[in-house]
Amino acid sequence: VRAASLRALRYSIHRTTIFDKFLQYRLDYLVCRSLTIDLRNARERLEAYKFIRRLFLLYPQRLPHSFVYVLDAIVASSHFISIPRTGNSTPIVRSDQMVKCCLELLCEI
């Protein structure tokens, strides 16, 4: 549901008044939460990333700082993400696929 909401919001935020309402209601925290959610929700994370990229293309001077902070946090924690297994002592180590995309967007910002 959140992925579809982010997609609809991404397509409807083309006017400045809508963007002002977005900032007024602090919906940037919802986008940040969707981006930092569990790795299994890849579709939601991708929609949140696309939303941030679209806002950067439309309003580069007004991009919220929370977006920069969350992108930086994803890149900073990119070494390895360990998922503990039940019954075994060795965790499964899986890297985050969004790190390269987030790093690319941070470089553009």
Summary of the structure (lengths in Angstrom):
residues: 109
radius of gyration: 15.3
end to end distance: 28.7
largest distance: 53.3
contacts: 280
relative contact order: 0.15
helix: 64%
strand: 6%
